[in-house]
Amino acid sequence: MELRTLRYFVSVAEELHFGRAAARLRMTQPPLSRAIQRLETDLGCALLRRSPGGVALTPAGALLYEEARALLAQAERARARVVAAAGAATVTLGTLADSVEQTGAALAAAFRDRHPGVRVAVREADFADPTAGLRAGLVDVALTRAPFASDGIATHVLGSDPVGVVLRADDPLAGRDQVCLADVADRPWFRFPDGTDPAWQAFWAATSEPERRRPGPVVRTVHECLQSVLWSGSVGLAPLGHALPAGLTVVPLTDAPPSRLVIAWRAERPTPLVRSFVRMAADHYRTRAPARRPPTPAGRGPADPGARVSWAAAFPGRASMGQRVV
C-alpha cells in the first residue's frame, strides 16, 4: 500500500463521495476511482459500499481508515524529523478549518518576499487536534482557532468572529434574525472524536458539559459538520461570514462568545523563522482587519489562550516587532 493511495482513501472516507474527494485532492474522479479499486483488489476485500448518492465505509474500510490515518501521521513525523536533522530552511505551517483562508494570500506573498529561500510546507489538521499538529511536533507554527489547552504553547489573537448556529434552510428557526442557546438546547449537536481537547469541545458545544448535549454524529472536518446538519438535522456552531453549501444557513447566536482566530507556536525557543512568521501574521492581520481583534481581557496572562502574548514576553531578548528577523 503506497502512502499516496492511502491519502486518496482517507479523502474518500472523510468525504464519502468520490467527486468531493477528487476536488479536495485536486484531481479528476476517474484516476481516484481506479486507485481505490486497485487498493481493494490488493487487499482482497471491499472497502466502500457505493451508491448513486455517495459511498459508505464497510467494516474493513472503517478499520483501514483508522490505520491509514495513523500511518500517514507517522510518515509526516518521520519527514519532519529528517528535514530538521538536515537543517534545511523550511517552516511547516499547520492549519485548521478556515484559518488559512482568513489570513489571505497577502501573508503568503509577504513571507515569500521576506524569505525567498525558505520552503513552507502546509499540513491541514482535523478537529481531533485543534493545535493543528503543533502539540504533536508535526508543525512549527499553526493558524487555528482557540480555545485549547495552551501549556507549552504561545498564542497571539489575530481576530475574533461572532458565531452562529448552522441549520438546514427549511428549519423552523432558519428565518430568524438571531437565536439563543435555549432555542436549540434539545437538538442533537455534532460531536468530536474521543480524546479531543476538552476546552475545544466545550466551546463548540457551548457548554462546560458537552456530554449533556443530545448526541449527534461524530465529525472531524468542517465538511463533515455541514453534512451532518444537512443529512441528520444536527446543529452546531460556526463563525459567521463564511459561505455555506446550498440548503444550509447560519443564524447569529446571541449568548455565545466569539471564536478567536490565533497563530500559535511552541513557547520554548522558537526559531528565527517562526518568530518572523508570527510577527508578519500579526502585522498583516492588524492592517487587514483591525476591528476584528477583541480587546485583551484584564488580568490574563500568556497561558490563557484568549490573551495576547506581548512580544517581549514571548520572545525575550529578541528583536522588537518593528525589526526585521532574518
PLY file of the C-alpha trace (Angstrom):
ply
format ascii 1.0
element vertex 326
property float x
property float y
property float z
element edge 325
property int vertex1
property int vertex2
end_header
0.00 0.00 0.00
1.54 3.27 -1.12
1.17 6.35 1.06
-0.32 8.25 -1.87
-3.04 5.63 -2.26
-3.75 5.75 1.47
-4.12 9.53 1.24
-6.60 9.02 -1.57
-8.56 6.52 0.50
-8.63 8.77 3.58
-10.04 11.62 1.49
-12.79 9.40 0.10
-13.52 8.01 3.57
-13.88 11.51 5.01
-15.87 13.00 2.14
-17.94 9.82 1.48
-18.17 10.98 -2.12
-15.71 10.42 -4.97
-16.43 13.75 -6.64
-15.83 15.81 -3.50
-12.75 13.76 -2.61
-11.32 14.32 -6.09
-11.90 18.07 -5.79
-10.22 18.08 -2.38
-7.23 16.21 -3.83
-7.16 18.49 -6.89
-7.50 15.60 -9.32
-10.18 14.15 -11.58
-12.52 11.43 -10.40
-11.60 8.50 -12.76
-7.99 8.04 -11.58
-9.15 8.34 -7.97
-11.77 5.62 -8.51
-9.20 3.37 -10.19
-6.73 3.86 -7.33
-9.32 2.82 -4.74
-10.33 -0.18 -6.84
-6.68 -1.28 -7.06
-6.39 -0.91 -3.30
-9.46 -3.10 -2.78
-8.04 -5.67 -5.20
-4.71 -5.62 -3.40
-6.38 -6.18 -0.02
-8.90 -8.68 -1.36
-11.92 -7.03 0.23
-14.44 -4.25 -0.35
-13.64 -1.04 1.48
-16.60 1.00 0.29
-20.27 0.44 -0.43
-21.05 2.53 -3.50
-24.41 4.14 -4.31
-25.61 6.95 -6.64
-25.61 9.36 -3.69
-22.09 8.59 -2.49
-20.27 5.87 -0.61
-20.22 4.30 2.85
-17.41 2.51 4.63
-17.58 -1.23 5.09
-16.26 -2.62 8.41
-12.95 -3.31 6.65
-12.94 0.22 5.25
-13.57 1.74 8.68
-10.62 -0.21 10.08
-8.35 0.81 7.21
-9.38 4.45 7.68
-8.09 4.46 11.26
-4.92 2.55 10.35
-4.25 4.78 7.32
-4.57 7.95 9.40
-2.04 6.56 11.87
0.38 5.55 9.10
0.15 8.93 7.38
0.73 10.74 10.66
3.81 8.59 11.32
5.11 9.33 7.83
4.70 13.05 8.46
6.57 12.79 11.74
9.40 10.95 10.01
9.56 13.58 7.29
9.62 16.41 9.83
12.46 14.77 11.80
14.53 14.15 8.68
14.07 17.72 7.46
15.02 19.05 10.89
18.12 16.84 11.02
19.18 18.06 7.58
18.97 21.65 8.71
17.00 22.67 5.62
15.44 26.12 5.58
11.81 25.17 6.00
8.75 26.13 8.01
5.85 23.73 8.43
2.52 25.51 8.84
-0.42 23.75 10.44
-3.92 24.88 9.51
-7.37 24.06 10.78
-10.72 24.59 9.07
-10.96 28.14 7.67
-7.90 29.52 9.45
-5.55 29.83 6.48
-8.23 31.38 4.26
-8.82 34.06 6.89
-5.24 35.33 6.64
-5.45 35.75 2.88
-2.95 35.30 0.09
-1.12 38.51 1.01
0.56 36.87 4.02
1.95 34.07 1.86
3.24 36.60 -0.68
4.82 38.74 2.05
6.57 35.77 3.62
7.93 34.59 0.27
9.21 38.10 -0.39
10.91 38.30 3.02
12.31 34.76 2.93
12.67 33.74 -0.73
14.88 30.72 0.06
12.59 29.21 2.67
10.25 26.34 1.82
6.85 26.45 3.50
5.11 23.10 3.93
1.41 23.15 4.83
-0.35 20.48 6.90
-4.13 20.55 7.29
-5.39 19.09 10.57
-8.81 17.91 11.66
-10.86 18.75 14.74
-9.29 15.99 16.83
-6.24 18.28 17.19
-7.11 21.99 17.47
-3.38 22.80 17.71
-3.15 21.68 14.05
-0.18 19.41 14.68
1.74 21.78 16.94
1.44 19.73 20.12
2.42 16.54 18.30
5.55 18.22 16.90
4.36 17.92 13.30
4.41 21.65 12.55
6.42 24.72 13.54
3.59 27.25 13.65
-0.18 26.95 13.39
-3.10 29.05 12.20
-6.09 27.78 14.13
-8.91 28.75 16.45
-8.86 28.91 20.24
-9.57 27.75 22.88
-7.40 24.70 23.53
-5.03 23.60 26.28
-2.14 26.06 25.96
0.53 24.50 28.19
3.83 24.88 26.34
2.15 26.76 23.50
2.14 30.51 22.95
-0.70 32.17 21.03
-1.44 35.56 19.54
-5.02 36.53 18.71
-5.35 37.66 15.10
-9.09 38.23 15.03
-12.42 37.41 16.55
-15.59 36.27 14.80
-19.13 36.07 16.23
-20.64 32.64 15.92
-23.98 31.35 14.78
-25.97 28.12 14.67
-25.77 26.15 11.42
-29.22 24.94 10.39
-30.95 23.46 7.38
-32.60 26.12 5.27
-36.03 24.55 5.92
-35.55 24.54 9.70
-38.24 26.49 11.61
-35.51 28.66 13.14
-33.77 29.40 9.84
-35.77 32.55 9.14
-34.93 34.26 12.43
-32.57 37.19 12.72
-30.95 35.57 15.78
-31.36 32.68 18.19
-30.23 31.84 21.71
-28.91 28.56 23.10
-32.25 27.76 24.71
-33.80 27.62 21.24
-31.58 24.69 20.23
-30.88 23.05 23.58
-32.94 19.95 22.73
-31.40 19.44 19.26
-28.73 16.82 18.50
-25.30 18.51 18.35
-22.39 17.19 16.35
-19.58 15.76 18.46
-15.82 15.41 18.15
-13.75 12.20 18.37
-12.83 10.76 21.77
-9.71 12.39 23.18
-10.33 15.80 21.58
-9.17 18.75 23.67
-11.83 19.39 26.40
-11.65 23.19 26.09
-12.22 22.94 22.34
-15.16 20.57 22.80
-16.74 22.78 25.45
-16.52 25.88 23.25
-18.17 24.34 20.19
-20.82 22.63 22.30
-21.46 25.98 24.03
-21.40 24.30 27.44
-18.89 23.19 30.03
-20.58 19.78 29.98
-20.66 18.71 26.30
-21.67 15.19 27.29
-25.05 16.57 28.37
-25.87 17.67 24.84
-28.14 15.41 22.85
-25.56 13.50 20.80
-25.34 13.89 17.05
-22.81 12.47 14.57
-19.07 12.45 15.33
-17.27 14.81 12.93
-13.63 15.53 12.13
-13.79 18.25 9.47
-15.82 21.31 8.52
-17.30 19.39 5.62
-18.45 16.59 7.92
-20.02 19.18 10.25
-22.01 20.73 7.44
-23.06 17.38 6.03
-24.21 16.21 9.47
-26.52 19.22 9.61
-27.79 18.64 6.07
-28.37 14.90 6.41
-29.01 14.35 10.12
-30.59 17.63 11.21
-27.97 18.10 13.90
-26.86 21.61 14.84
-23.55 23.11 15.69
-21.72 26.41 15.82
-19.70 28.10 13.11
-18.07 31.53 12.69
-20.31 33.97 10.85
-19.46 35.35 7.45
-18.38 32.18 5.64
-20.04 30.69 2.57
-22.21 27.62 3.16
-23.39 24.89 0.78
-26.87 25.13 -0.71
-29.55 24.06 1.73
-27.81 25.41 4.83
-27.87 28.70 6.66
-26.31 30.15 9.80
-28.28 32.23 12.30
-26.38 34.53 14.72
-26.25 33.21 18.28
-26.78 35.86 20.94
-25.39 34.16 24.04
-22.12 32.54 22.96
-18.62 34.06 22.98
-16.85 34.83 19.70
-14.43 32.45 18.04
-10.80 33.61 18.20
-8.52 33.13 15.20
-4.98 32.67 16.55
-1.46 31.99 15.46
0.27 29.51 17.76
3.80 28.24 18.23
5.81 26.26 20.76
6.74 28.65 23.55
10.18 27.22 24.23
12.98 28.55 21.99
11.09 29.47 18.79
13.36 29.63 15.77
14.04 32.91 13.95
11.84 31.78 11.08
8.95 31.03 13.43
9.38 34.43 15.13
9.38 36.11 11.74
6.27 34.23 10.60
4.38 35.14 13.78
5.30 38.82 13.53
4.35 39.00 9.87
1.00 37.30 10.52
0.23 39.72 13.35
1.23 42.76 11.28
-0.70 41.53 8.26
-3.89 40.89 10.17
-3.67 44.14 12.15
-3.56 46.20 8.96
-6.14 43.99 7.22
-8.88 43.81 9.84
-8.16 45.86 12.97
-11.79 45.90 14.09
-11.97 42.11 14.31
-9.45 41.83 17.13
-11.14 41.73 20.55
-9.59 43.66 23.45
-7.34 41.69 25.75
-9.26 40.77 28.92
-7.71 42.30 32.01
-5.66 40.05 34.21
-5.00 37.31 31.67
-1.51 36.03 31.10
0.12 34.26 28.15
-1.06 30.83 29.32
-4.66 31.86 28.66
-5.50 31.07 25.01
-7.69 34.18 24.87
-4.88 36.51 25.81
-2.42 38.23 23.54
1.18 37.45 24.22
3.39 40.51 24.37
6.39 40.25 22.08
8.76 40.97 24.95
7.31 38.08 26.94
7.03 35.70 24.01
10.49 36.35 22.56
12.68 37.59 25.44
15.84 39.30 24.32
14.79 39.25 20.68
14.08 41.92 18.12
11.06 44.15 18.59
8.06 43.98 16.31
9.48 46.76 14.21
12.77 44.95 13.50
13.28 42.54 10.68
14.17 38.98 11.62
16.33 37.10 9.12
0 1
1 2
2 3
3 4
4 5
5 6
6 7
7 8
8 9
9 10
10 11
11 12
12 13
13 14
14 15
15 16
16 17
17 18
18 19
19 20
20 21
21 22
22 23
23 24
24 25
25 26
26 27
27 28
28 29
29 30
30 31
31 32
32 33
33 34
34 35
35 36
36 37
37 38
38 39
39 40
40 41
41 42
42 43
43 44
44 45
45 46
46 47
47 48
48 49
49 50
50 51
51 52
52 53
53 54
54 55
55 56
56 57
57 58
58 59
59 60
60 61
61 62
62 63
63 64
64 65
65 66
66 67
67 68
68 69
69 70
70 71
71 72
72 73
73 74
74 75
75 76
76 77
77 78
78 79
79 80
80 81
81 82
82 83
83 84
84 85
85 86
86 87
87 88
88 89
89 90
90 91
91 92
92 93
93 94
94 95
95 96
96 97
97 98
98 99
99 100
100 101
101 102
102 103
103 104
104 105
105 106
106 107
107 108
108 109
109 110
110 111
111 112
112 113
113 114
114 115
115 116
116 117
117 118
118 119
119 120
120 121
121 122
122 123
123 124
124 125
125 126
126 127
127 128
128 129
129 130
130 131
131 132
132 133
133 134
134 135
135 136
136 137
137 138
138 139
139 140
140 141
141 142
142 143
143 144
144 145
145 146
146 147
147 148
148 149
149 150
150 151
151 152
152 153
153 154
154 155
155 156
156 157
157 158
158 159
159 160
160 161
161 162
162 163
163 164
164 165
165 166
166 167
167 168
168 169
169 170
170 171
171 172
172 173
173 174
174 175
175 176
176 177
177 178
178 179
179 180
180 181
181 182
182 183
183 184
184 185
185 186
186 187
187 188
188 189
189 190
190 191
191 192
192 193
193 194
194 195
195 196
196 197
197 198
198 199
199 200
200 201
201 202
202 203
203 204
204 205
205 206
206 207
207 208
208 209
209 210
210 211
211 212
212 213
213 214
214 215
215 216
216 217
217 218
218 219
219 220
220 221
221 222
222 223
223 224
224 225
225 226
226 227
227 228
228 229
229 230
230 231
231 232
232 233
233 234
234 235
235 236
236 237
237 238
238 239
239 240
240 241
241 242
242 243
243 244
244 245
245 246
246 247
247 248
248 249
249 250
250 251
251 252
252 253
253 254
254 255
255 256
256 257
257 258
258 259
259 260
260 261
261 262
262 263
263 264
264 265
265 266
266 267
267 268
268 269
269 270
270 271
271 272
272 273
273 274
274 275
275 276
276 277
277 278
278 279
279 280
280 281
281 282
282 283
283 284
284 285
285 286
286 287
287 288
288 289
289 290
290 291
291 292
292 293
293 294
294 295
295 296
296 297
297 298
298 299
299 300
300 301
301 302
302 303
303 304
304 305
305 306
306 307
307 308
308 309
309 310
310 311
311 312
312 313
313 314
314 315
315 316
316 317
317 318
318 319
319 320
320 321
321 322
322 323
323 324
324 325
